[in-house]
Amino acid sequence: MHFLRCFAALLLTFALSPSTIAQPSPELQRRITAAIKNAANQSNPDYTAFVNPFIGTDNFGDVCPGASIPFGMAKFSTDLTGYAPAGYITDPNEKIRGISPLHDSGTGSSLGTYGNFEIMPLLCPNGFNTCTTTLAARQRFRKPNTDDASPGYFSQTLDNNIKMEATATRRAGLERFTFPVGSKPYFVLDLANDLPNSFAGGTLDIDPGKGRITIGGLWGSSFGPGRFNYKAFACYDLLDGGKQKLSEYGVWTGDTVGLDAKGLGQTHLNLTLNLIGGVYQSGALFSYDINPPAQPNYIIRVGVSFRSIDQACANAETEVGSSSFEDIHEKAKALWQEKLSKVEIDIGNTPANVTEMLYSSLYRASLTPNNATGETQGLFESTSSFYFDSLYCSWDTYRTFYPLLALHSPVEFAQIVDSYIDGWRKNGWMPECRANNLPGWTQGGSSADNIVSHFAVNYHNEAESLGINLDDLYSALLADGELNPPEWNIQGRQVNVYKQYGYVPFAVLDVSSTGRQTREGSRTLEYAFEDFGIRQVAQLLGKTDDVAKYTNRSLFFRNVWDPTVVSDGFRGFSQKRYSNGTFAFNNPVDCSPNDRNSSRACSLQGTNVNGFYESSSWEYSWFAPHDTAHLIELMGGNDTFVKRLDHFFNADYYLAGNEPSFQTPIGYHYANHPAKSVDRVREVVFTNFDITPAGLPGNDDQAAMASLLSFHLLGLYPVPSTTQFLVLSPFTPQYTIHNSFLNVSTTVTALNYDAKSIQKTIPPGTAAYVQNITINGVPAPSRCHFDFYDVFRVGGDVVITLTADKAAADDCQGMLPESISTGGFATAR
């Protein structure tokens, strides 16, 4: 969740009913269903055919269904009116503004992000000067049930029967427009409008000889200080290699109070920010000679850059060149096939909805962050490192997104880690929520610590060959853990007072740094887990003194536990705390789904006195992934812990779409009740996820939800900053994870799998619970967890034998998942 996400999550019951939702073309689901059915008998299935890009485009999921390649900087999609941070939304009551090449997916900024350089096809029967160029005038409804998309492709038809299509490369793509036969095609291309209305000045030039329009300007961040601006550039080639001929061209300006001026034949706009305020719109307007009836299509090549106009044009020329729309689409599809085929399942014996959910989730889990390597600006302009942008946000993604990358894509994981470390080299601290090439707001602290530490503990042996210097990685961790930034709103942590008091105090005098004085409870909990990440790398590198130091600091989560607070009959909750040691009471129900005060501030607002970020104490009090054993003690022992965990779910305190709750459904493992975890995960999945546009529990959060669902379906959960996987019951009878870098494949087989168990409530007598686990023929030491080094690093075969005897399976029969307080994580692998 970000910004208004708590508000959105609390309003899920008010989401549009199915009868009011503009579904994508019914043909899309028929196509996916047929592909899954046919793949049961295929040895090399087309995994891209199983992907539904529209899952999460409703119900505040903020998913971009546009054309992209894996981690592509360019994402071509339409922009619609209303609340649409990713540009697209299903609501048929909203209108299309145009199609643009820059978007993010699954981000919760209430203002939206990118949407620069919108182009809108027009019908202007009475000529150039009558065209509807301003935003309000040009907007149109879509033609019902015509939206379509697949990996690398996007299509939408306006209610005037103009069809818009797009396909993409990393920094460029092709847009194809099909007009009604005999219609003269007009296009309005926008300079100033973007989704958050953040234009801060720019230029547009038309070169009629080349048939090229170039744009460059400044825009504001979608999730960071409004004082910062980023540069973006676009290059539109209009002639399709000479197959199309310009007819008219010129520029236009407009506003919302009557200005609607057009300059036929004019070729230049140079506009600064309108300092007095108001929306000052501008752009280009052009038309083509009518193509023959046999060829009513018009192709426009687009390149984008964050560096320069010349670079934008070069990107289009090198990545697209003279390739056809079909050629670029096939190349994009091939990249997605390579990515999706890293996870192979038994399609024929897996429920079709599980197959669709899994591959759609794996697809979204490779959409972002955006690979902007070679497109850097500001402090990073001359960097030789990889550069990834749109880190929305590290607090969201460290739990499941990066552990999923570690499972099958260590090369891309290493590239992103390189980008994080380079942030420390250039800024002094690793980025937390870099967006639009600008610093974004911090949420939990320096969550990058858990991302880079997860890489280090899993791939330290390969770090050098993956381009990662572990000494630099550790230095970046120490900077986050020890150095107080002058402003921790946008990077680092408020570590000075945290180290002094052993927690982040409420209402403390801090004379050396600035930041919003909120979230003291949740920041303490997150800081402690970030210290655990540093501890893990210190152990790996043999830094004995640092291991002791950061082990101790990782236990600071205990310092905000108030044993006197009682809620719903349960005693002991995390609370914020004054510097004199006394607790500042907040009702644990505040900011939960059961909070009756719908106006309470729960996010980054300065009036958030709750002490927790987008969460309640009922929710965050479960958060100590590295020491859940001690939480059990604090809560009164195993029996009370299990009763309290049951109550947490049954009383509706749980929020599936909120990251602090990701591991909570598997918390029963730590109390030696793994069968209860299996039941709870089934319930969580089928209560909150499905294959419709509303099939996510709110915001996808930069594919945090996609990666969480992927792990649930695979019957695993990763403990961040460790090599440990908690083991559940897979939703498919067999799957294979391919790690091409390690050159290993690992097949997990669910023996006695019964498809009848794949529902919200497992029917009695149905095999679904873990009876035993063998790893390459050897019994695992526990049926609750195993280690990356024993399984996915070496490859081979894992057999999870399932049983219908829930009582017999409700025991780890060996070591419980590790916790610091019980001697866990004692050695590095």
HELIX and SHEET records of a PDB file:
HELIX    1   1 ARG A    5  LEU A   10  1                                   6    
HELIX    2   2 LEU A   12  PHE A   14  5                                   3    
HELIX    3   3 PRO A   18  THR A   20  5                                   3    
HELIX    4   4 PRO A   26  ALA A   39  1                                  14    
HELIX    5   5 TYR A   47  PHE A   50  5                                   4    
HELIX    6   6 PHE A  128  THR A  130  5                                   3    
HELIX    7   7 LEU A  135  ARG A  138  1                                   4    
HELIX    8   8 ASP A  240  GLY A  242  5                                   3    
HELIX    9   9 ILE A  309  GLU A  319  1                                  11    
HELIX   10  10 PHE A  325  LEU A  340  1                                  16    
HELIX   11  11 ILE A  347  ASN A  349  5                                   3    
HELIX   12  12 ALA A  352  ARG A  364  1                                  13    
HELIX   13  13 GLY A  378  PHE A  380  5                                   3    
HELIX   14  14 SER A  394  THR A  397  1                                   4    
HELIX   15  15 PHE A  401  HIS A  408  1                                   8    
HELIX   16  16 PRO A  410  ASN A  427  1                                  18    
HELIX   17  17 ALA A  448  TYR A  459  1                                  12    
HELIX   18  18 HIS A  460  GLU A  462  5                                   3    
HELIX   19  19 LEU A  470  GLU A  482  1                                  13    
HELIX   20  20 VAL A  495  TYR A  501  1                                   7    
HELIX   21  21 GLU A  520  LEU A  540  1                                  21    
HELIX   22  22 THR A  544  SER A  554  1                                  11    
HELIX   23  23 LEU A  555  VAL A  560  5                                   6    
HELIX   24  24 SER A  617  TYR A  620  1                                   4    
HELIX   25  25 THR A  628  LEU A  634  1                                   7    
HELIX   26  26 ASN A  638  ASN A  650  1                                  13    
HELIX   27  27 GLU A  659  SER A  661  5                                   3    
HELIX   28  28 THR A  664  ALA A  671  5                                   8    
HELIX   29  29 PRO A  674  ASN A  688  1                                  15    
HELIX   30  30 ALA A  704  LEU A  714  1                                  11    
HELIX   31  31 ALA A  755  SER A  757  5                                   3    
HELIX   32  32 LYS A  806  ALA A  809  1                                   4    
HELIX   33  33 ILE A  820  THR A  822  5                                   3    
SHEET    1   A 2 SER A  77  LEU A  80  0                                        
SHEET    2   A 2 ILE A  96  SER A 100 -1                                        
SHEET    1   B 5 ILE A 119  LEU A 123  0                                        
SHEET    2   B 5 PRO A 185  ASP A 190 -1                                        
SHEET    3   B 5 GLN A 281  TYR A 288 -1                                        
SHEET    4   B 5 LEU A 246  GLY A 254 -1                                        
SHEET    5   B 5 ASP A 260  LEU A 264 -1                                        
SHEET    1   C 9 ASP A 148  SER A 150  0                                        
SHEET    2   C 9 TYR A 153  THR A 157 -1                                        
SHEET    3   C 9 LYS A 163  ALA A 168 -1                                        
SHEET    4   C 9 ALA A 172  THR A 178 -1                                        
SHEET    5   C 9 ASN A 297  SER A 305 -1                                        
SHEET    6   C 9 ASN A 229  ASP A 237 -1                                        
SHEET    7   C 9 ARG A 212  GLY A 220 -1                                        
SHEET    8   C 9 GLY A 201  ASP A 207 -1                                        
SHEET    9   C 9 HIS A 268  THR A 272 -1                                        
SHEET    1   D 6 VAL A 343  ILE A 345  0                                        
SHEET    2   D 6 GLN A 734  ASN A 739 -1                                        
SHEET    3   D 6 VAL A 744  LEU A 751 -1                                        
SHEET    4   D 6 GLY A 796  THR A 803  1                                        
SHEET    5   D 6 TYR A 769  ILE A 775 -1                                        
SHEET    6   D 6 VAL A 778  PRO A 779 -1                                        
SHEET    1   E 2 ASN A 370  ASN A 371  0                                        
SHEET    2   E 2 PHE A 388  ASP A 389 -1                                        
SHEET    1   F 2 TRP A 561  SER A 567  0                                        
SHEET    2   F 2 PHE A 570  SER A 574 -1                                        
SHEET    1   G 2 LYS A 576  ARG A 577  0                                        
SHEET    2   G 2 PHE A 583  ALA A 584 -1                                        
SHEET    1   H 3 LEU A 716  PRO A 718  0                                        
SHEET    2   H 3 GLN A 724  VAL A 727 -1                                        
SHEET    3   H 3 HIS A 785  ASP A 787 -1                                        
END                                                                             
